[in-house]
């Protein structure tokens, strides 16, 4: 099992839910949040993970 997983970005509508070292992208709606996450994942060759609290993380495994 690899331990090289990296969080590359965070996408949210609620800035009070996030913080830290990864770039944070703010969306105006759930649809925009999903679209931004999908585009970032494609561009970064990574995967989208829904934390089910209004936050998506983009991670490379």
ZIMO-V275392 format. One record per residue. RES is the residue in one letter. PSI is psi in radians with two decimals (none if undefined). OMEGA is omega in radians with two decimals (none if undefined). NEAR is the number of other C-alpha atoms within 12 Angstrom. Layout:
((RES/PSI/OMEGA/NEAR) (RES/PSI/OMEGA/NEAR))
This chain:
((X/2.28/-3.10/5) (X/2.49/3.06/7) (X/0.37/-3.10/7) (X/0.29/3.13/9) (X/2.45/-3.13/14) (X/2.36/2.99/20) (X/2.07/-3.07/25) (X/-0.50/-3.11/28) (X/2.82/3.09/33) (X/2.39/3.11/38) (X/2.25/-3.10/43) (X/2.87/2.98/34) (X/-0.33/-3.02/25) (X/1.79/-3.06/21) (X/-0.25/3.11/18) (X/-0.22/-3.12/13) (X/-0.24/-3.00/18) (X/2.85/3.07/23) (X/3.04/3.09/18) (X/-2.81/-2.97/13) (X/-0.32/-3.13/11) (X/2.61/3.06/16) (X/2.43/-3.11/18) (X/2.24/3.11/28) (X/2.24/-3.12/28) (X/2.31/3.13/28) (X/2.74/-3.14/22) (X/-0.18/-3.12/17) (X/2.86/3.08/16) (X/-0.63/3.13/21) (X/-0.76/3.12/16) (X/-0.67/3.11/19) (X/-0.82/-3.14/28) (X/-0.75/-3.13/28) (X/-0.79/3.12/21) (X/-0.77/-3.14/30) (X/-0.78/3.14/36) (X/-0.81/-3.13/26) (X/-0.75/3.12/20) (X/-0.74/-3.14/29) (X/-0.75/3.11/26) (X/-0.82/-3.09/16) (X/-0.57/-3.08/17) (X/0.04/-3.10/20) (X/0.96/-3.06/17) (X/-3.05/-3.12/22) (X/2.62/3.07/25) (X/2.35/3.06/32) (X/2.15/3.13/25) (X/2.05/3.13/20) (X/-0.02/3.09/15) (X/0.42/3.04/13) (X/0.37/-3.10/17) (X/0.17/-3.11/27) (X/2.30/2.98/31) (X/2.44/2.98/36) (X/2.56/3.07/35) (X/2.08/-3.05/36) (X/2.55/3.01/28) (X/2.28/-3.12/22) (X/none/none/18))
